[in-house]
Amino acid sequence: MKDTSGGRFDPNDPFLYFLAGGADRFANDGYDYPYVLVAVNELFTAGRRESLDKILDDPNRKVLLDSGIFNLTNGHAKRHDMTMDMALSMAPDDIDGFDRLWDNFGEIATQYQDRLWGIIELDQGGKTYKPHTRARIEQDFGIIPMPVLHPLLDGWDYYDDLAENYDRICVGNIVQASPPVRMRLIHALYEHAHGHLNTWHHLLGYTPNELLHSLPIRGSADSSSWLTGLRWMPSWKGFAAAKAMSNYPSTMWYNAAEEGSYNKANAVAYGNAVSLGYGVTDFRESMQP
């Protein structure tokens, strides 16, 4: 079994929830939540690299480097009027901008690998192309990335192959799945994970909820949905024991026309997300035998 790269990974950690939302946000004073996801496509400019350096200067923080494939492929799918699943199945060379992402991925991953918690592979092309790209990463950059399973595209036989050969794997197809499909994916993963108890599973684009209390998968998750109230909806939900309970009142909605509203709403969203993250981690720790 290969040990995936990332000097700050501790296999004894409880379930961790990583917040995605840009390096600049988490480099600011007051936004010191320890588990952060940063995508390669967010680090194309030097200023963003400085933010990443600032985050990593704190030895207690664990940063997961996302390859940026979701952003790249989602953009390609929209430009070419196709579904995300269709775009994800294409060969890397057929995706707009892949070469630029490859170069930036290699530079950033090699520079920071010892200070990162983990590095997600460039998961473009389905199980036909992903193993080849992963082998290139290992050979060209000397990095062992966390491989990605897309169950709806790759099938569960591919999961067994990854779980037998890597200490950590990522699971996709969750972000754009409907709630019933999402529930079935998580339940199927829980069942398959019984045969790979030493494998760490990272759920891509999954906000922890009460389902994880009944299906305690060993691993972690990430999402940017905690920023929903700042993006396209007037409100966001409050959580209790990882269950979404109710919307915040209208007096706490983000109003772009009101001076200072963004910073206030951002602080509320951040506090909500931190509470959820620590709550899930503490609950899972309390359930350990």
Secondary structure as GFF3:
##gff-version 3
##sequence-region A 1 289
A	DSSP	beta_strand	16	20	.	.	.	ID=ss1
A	DSSP	alpha_helix	23	27	.	.	.	ID=ss2
A	DSSP	beta_strand	35	39	.	.	.	ID=ss3
A	DSSP	three_ten_helix	40	43	.	.	.	ID=ss4
A	DSSP	alpha_helix	46	56	.	.	.	ID=ss5
A	DSSP	beta_strand	62	66	.	.	.	ID=ss6
A	DSSP	alpha_helix	69	79	.	.	.	ID=ss7
A	DSSP	alpha_helix	84	88	.	.	.	ID=ss8
A	DSSP	three_ten_helix	92	94	.	.	.	ID=ss9
A	DSSP	alpha_helix	98	112	.	.	.	ID=ss10
A	DSSP	beta_strand	118	119	.	.	.	ID=ss11
A	DSSP	alpha_helix	126	141	.	.	.	ID=ss12
A	DSSP	beta_strand	148	149	.	.	.	ID=ss13
A	DSSP	alpha_helix	151	154	.	.	.	ID=ss14
A	DSSP	alpha_helix	156	165	.	.	.	ID=ss15
A	DSSP	beta_strand	168	171	.	.	.	ID=ss16
A	DSSP	alpha_helix	179	193	.	.	.	ID=ss17
A	DSSP	beta_strand	200	203	.	.	.	ID=ss18
A	DSSP	alpha_helix	211	214	.	.	.	ID=ss19
A	DSSP	beta_strand	219	223	.	.	.	ID=ss20
A	DSSP	three_ten_helix	225	227	.	.	.	ID=ss21
A	DSSP	alpha_helix	228	231	.	.	.	ID=ss22
A	DSSP	beta_strand	237	240	.	.	.	ID=ss23
A	DSSP	beta_strand	243	247	.	.	.	ID=ss24
A	DSSP	three_ten_helix	250	252	.	.	.	ID=ss25
A	DSSP	alpha_helix	261	286	.	.	.	ID=ss26
###
